[in-house]
Amino acid sequence: MTHEQQPDEIQPAVASEINDIGWRLRNTLFRKVTVYDQSIYYSDTAKRNRTASKQVNRIRALLSLLTGIASALAALLVSITNGPNTIVLNFLAVMAVALPAFAAAFNTLADLYQWDRTTRIYDTAQRTLKYAEAYEPNISDEEKEYRKKQMRYAQAALQIMRDEQAQWGLSIRIPKDNEKFVQEQIGKITQKK
């Protein structure tokens, strides 16, 4: 065996090893940069939405409590005093009417942002992303098995991310009737010119 023949004999083994290292590096990058970051995003977003939901619910409960207290005190003052309305009674009456309006504003805010629904979506996506780890290859797997498992892992993780993203696509998709109406209106405008 000459010195010139040796690189040719080693080359396939080196190429296979480099290819194997490439797949292992891709898996590590995918896990750290894509899956781990997405999991952190899901966790942080769910936590923010959960906090916002709790804050709004506390404010609504407090406003309901204050409404009840204001109404009860107003009723008590009316039954105690037979004379003309006092400033306190007028204030309590205004509070008994205004506080439910403020509570309704917070109800609208909660309905608009749907923090509870958003929290469920991101919590579910994060939990489901952990199930994709069942497909993750082991460091001890042979190259061919490692590649197969890595592809299944990547496909499972990306499918979970697509499913989460599809949740939002439903809320921003333009209904067909609206799209048709817009096209008809554009057609009418262009015909008038």
WOJOZI-V268899 format. One record per pair of residues at least 6 apart in sequence whose ideal C-beta (glycine too) atoms are under 6 Angstrom apart, sorted by the first residue. I is the first residue (numbers start at 1). GAP is how many residues later the second one is. If there is no record, write none. Layout:
I/GAP  I/GAP
//
This chain:
20/123  23/123  23/124  27/123  30/124  35/122  39/87  39/90  42/80  42/83  42/84  43/83  45/77  46/73  46/76  46/77  49/66  49/69  49/70  50/69  52/63  53/62  53/63  56/50  56/54  59/47  60/43  60/46  63/36  63/39  63/40  64/39  66/33  67/32  67/33  70/22  70/25  70/26  71/25  73/19  74/18  74/19  74/22  77/12  121/46  125/39  128/32  129/31  132/24  132/25  132/28  135/17  135/18  135/21  136/17  137/9  137/12  137/13
//
